[in-house]
């Protein structure tokens, strides 16, 4: 079972792809476990217009409710 599910809210605790989003809450886009195409990182999207999706590893994410 994947660590995260599609549309699950997550808090960004670190992000090598875009450090400006640390501390923000976004949601998982991926329907399946990330693979080699994304370097095994999850795609996280935000509800704001000017912040595009970012790629974060599992270690850089935490469930939003924790």
N, C-alpha and C positions, 0 to 999 in steps of 0.2 A: 504494500500500500504506500502511495506517495506521501511524503512528509506534508505537502500542501495540496489543496484541491482547487480546481478552477473557481473563480469568483470569491475565494476566501480572502478576508481582510487580513493584511499583514502590516506590521510596523517595521520600517527599515532601521536596523541598528548600525549598519555600515553599508557602503556601496562604492565599490571601486569604479563602477561605470559612471556614476554621477554623485559625488559627495554632498551636493547641495540638498539632496532628498533625505538625508539622515534625519531620523525622528518623525518623518511623515508616515501617514497611513495610506496604503494603496491596496490594490487587489490583484490576485494572481490571474493571469490570462491563460496560461497553459492548461490544456485539457489532459495532458499526459506528462510523465516525468521528463524533465529536460534531457537532451542528448548532446552528442558531439557538435551539432550545428550551432548551439548556443553556448558551447563550452560547459555544459552541464549547469547552466544558470537559469533561474526562473525569470519569466517576463512579468514585470509588475507595472500596472497602469494606474494613473491617478485621475481623479475627477476634475482636474483643472485643465484649461485649454492650453496654457503655455508650458506645461510640464509633460514631456513625452514619456513613453514607456522606457523603463530601464531594465537591465539584466543584473540580477543579484544571485549569489550562491546561497545555498540553504543556511550556511553559517551567518549570513548577513541579514537574515529575516527572522522575525518572531511573530507568532500569532498576535493579532491586534488586541485581543482580550487579555493578554498577560502583561 
